[in-house]
C-alpha cells in the first residue's frame, strides 16, 4: 500500500493533554482492587484525563486484564476514553513460561498476537493506539507494516507508534509505515530529548510525543527542586504541576504520562494546564535541569 494511503489510515486519534499511566496500578505496586480501578478511572475522566496508557507486560501481563474487569462494569466509559498499549517486549515471568530470557520481538505474528491479547484483556473491540515498546534490532519494517495494516483494516487498532526509539530507528520504520506517536522519557531530570533530535523529529513529522516518567520518578536534583518550588509559590500550585507545565509548553506538543496511584496527584497534575510560563521562567527550569548556564 502506498505511504500516502497509510498516512490517511493511521491518523493519530485525539488524546487528552495529560495521559494517565497504569503501570503501577497492579501487582507491580498499588495492587488495586477492581473497585479501586473503577475509582481511579472515574476520577481521571472527571478531570478530563481520558487517555489511559498501558503495556502488555505491566503487572507481568496482568494489569490490562484488571483494568478490563473494571471497564466491563462500565461499558459506557469505552466511548469516552482512549486506550494506548504497547507490545514487543519478551518478559520472563510466571505468566509466560515459554520465555527464558528478556528479548524484543517485532515479528508479524508477535504483534498480531499481542494485539489480540490486549483486546481480550482490556475487554474492548479496538485499541486507539498501539506502540512498539522498545526497539527490536532485528526489526523488518516491511513485516511490521504488514501487521499494522492487518490490524488497521480489521478495525482492531486505530493508530500506531513507537516508544524509546532513536530518530534513525523512527526513520527506518517510516520507510514503510507512518509513525503517529512516540513515547519517550523526558522530564526535568532527563532533558536529552530536547537536544538529540527526538522532539525535533516529532515536530517536523507531526508525531505526537508522549513523555513517560515526566516527573523524573519523583527524585530530582536539589537545584531543580528549588527552581520548581519557587515558581510553584508564584503560581500557587504544587511543584509537580510546574514540572508538567514546563513540558506542556514545548512546541512539539508533549503529552505527559502521569503514572500515579493517588487521586490527589491527578488533581495536582491538572493544575499544570492552567500555567503559562514566560521564556525566562522556562529557561530558569531548563538551566536548573541541565546544571549549566546558557552561553
N, C-alpha and C positions, 0 to 999 in steps of 0.2 A: 504494500500500500504506500502511496506517495506521502512524503513527510508532511506536506500541506494539509492533506486529508486527516492525518493523525493529529495535527495541531488543533483542528476543529473538534475532533473527537475527544481529546484529552484536556479540554479547557478546565482549569482548576476551579473547583466549587468555592463558593463563599465560605469563609471561616471566621469565627469570632476573633476580635483583636487580641484577646487573651485566651490561650488554649489550656485546657485542664488536663494535666498529666495523671495517669492512673497507675504508674509503675509501683508506687509504694502502698497502694490501697489493699493489696492482698497479702499473701504469706511472706513476701519479702520485707514487710514492715508492719502496717497497721492491723492486718488480719481482720478487715471489715466483715461484719455480718451482712446479710442481704439487706436488712433494714438500714444499716449504715451506708451501704452503697446507694440506696434509694435517697437517703437524706442528703448526701453529698452531691449527687446528680441534680436533685431538685434545687439545692442551694445555688449551685453553679448556674443553672439555667435561669433562675430568678434574677441573677446578676448580669444576664446577657452573655454568659460564657457557655456557648452551645456546642463548641468543638471539643471532643474528648480524644486524647492521644493514647494509643495502645501499642503493644507489640506482642507477637505471638508468644515470645519467651517470658513475658512478665509473670512473676509468680511461678516460675518453672512450668509454664504452659497452663496456668490455672486462672489467672486474673481475668482474661477475656470471658471465660465461662461464668465467673462470679458476677461480673458486670452484666452479662447477658441474662442471668437469672433475675436481676433487678429490673432490667429493661422489659423482660417478658411480663412483669406485673403492671407495666405502664406502657402498653403498645402505642399510645398516643404520643409518647415522647419521641419516637423514632423520626417522625417527620419534622420535628423541631430541633434536631441535633445533627451534627456532622461527626462521623466516626472515622478516625485515622488509625491505621495499624501498620505494622512493619513486619517484614519477613526476611529470611535469608541466613539467619544465624543457626548453626547446628550446635545446640547446647546439650551438655552432658547433665542429665537429671533423671530422677526416677520415672518421670512420665514418658521419657524417651529411651527405653532400654537398649535400643539399637545404636545409640550414639556413644562412642567410646573416646572421642577427642573433639575439642571445640574446633569448628571449621565454618566455612561460609559456602553457600550453595545458591547460585542464581540460575540453575537449570530450569528449563521449562516445566518439567514435572514437579520440581520442588515448589516453584512459585504457584503453580495451579493448585497443588495440594494444600499449600499454606493458606491460600485464599478460601478454599472450601472449609478448612478447619476453622478459620476466623469467622466466617459466615455462620457456621454451625454454633460455635461457642458464644458469639455475640447475639445469636438468635435474631438475625436480620437477613434480608434478602439482598442487600447491597452494601458495599463499603464506599464511603465518599472518597477516601484517599488511601492508596496502598503504597508504602515506601520500601525500597530495598535498604535493609537496616545498616549494614556495614559492607564496604567494598569487597567483592569476591574477585581476587586477582585472576581467576580462571573464567571470568565473565565473557560470554559470547553475546555481543549486543543484538545480533540477529535473533538469537534464541530468546532473549528477554523480550524483544519486540513481538515475537510470536505469542508468547504467554500473555503479554499485556493486551494485544489485540483480541485474543480469545476472551479474556475477562471483560474487556470493554463491550464487545459486540454482544456478549451474553447478558449484559446489564448487571454483572456482579460487582464490578468496580468502575467508579466514575472518573477517577483521575489517578495519576501515578507520579512517583517522585523517588527521591533518594535520601539517604541520611549518612552523614560523616564521609562524604566523598571529597576528593580533591577537585579543583577546577578541570584538570585534564581528564579525570575519570568521568565527570559530568559530560564533558565534551565528547568523549568516546561513546557514551550511551546516547547522546543526542544525535549521533550519526544515523541512528535507526528509529528512535522514538523521542518525542518531546519530553522534557522533564518539567513538571509543573510545580514541584515543591522540593526544597532542600532543607532537611532538618539537620542543624549543626550546633556545635557548642559555641556559644558566645555570651559573654556576661562582663561585668566589671572586673571579674577575676581572670577571664580569658578573652583578650581583645584581638587575638591573632586573625580572626576572620575579617577584621577591618583592613588588614594590610596584605593578606596572602592571596587576594583575588576572589575569594568565595562570595563575599557580598557584592563585589563589583560585578561578578558574573550573574548573580541573581537580578541585579538592577538592569543590566544590559539585555538579558534574555527573558525578562518577565517571569522569573522563577520566584515563588513565594518562599522566603526564608523563615523557618521556624527555629527558635532558639531553645535548645534543651539546657537544663541547669542554668536558667537565666539569672539566678541569684548566686551563682558560684558555689552551690552546695551549702550556703549559709556560713562559710568560713572565709572571711575577707581580710586582706591586709589592713593594718591599722590606719594607713593614710586614706584608703578607700572608705572605711567606716566613718572616719572623721568628715570627709567631704560629703558623703551621703547624709550624715546626721545633721550637719549644718544646714543643708538645703531642705531637709525634711522639716526642720523647725520653721524655716521661712515659708514653706508651702503648707504647713500644718498637716503633714501626712507621716506615715511611718517610713523609715529608711528603705525598706524593700520596695515601696512604691516608687521612690526616686530611682532606684536601680532599674526598675522595669520601664519607667518613663524615659529614661536615658536610651534604652534600646528602642523603644517605640518611636522615638524621634528620628531614627536613622532613615534616610530616604529610600532604602531598599524595601521598607515595609515589614520589618521583623515582627513576627508573632511569637511572643514568649510562651513557652510551655511551662506552666506553673504546676509543679508536682507536689502539692501539699496534701496532707491528710486532715487538715483542720479548716473548718468553715470560716473562721475569723481571718485566716490568711487569704482566702479568696476575696473577702471584703477589702482587706488591705491592698490586694493587687488591683482591684477595680479602681481604686483611687488614682492609680497611675494614668488612667485615661483622661483625667481632668488637668494634668500638668503639662505646661508648655515651657520648656527651658529656652533661655536665650543662648547665644553661642558661647558667651563667656562662662555661663553655668555649665553647659555641656562639656566644654573643654576643661573646666575645673575637675570634673569627674574623670575625664579621659586621662588627664595628666596624673591624677592620683592612681588610676588603674595601671598606667604604664610605668609609673615611678620615674618619669622623665619630665623635663621642662621643654616646651616647644622651642625649636631653634629660632 
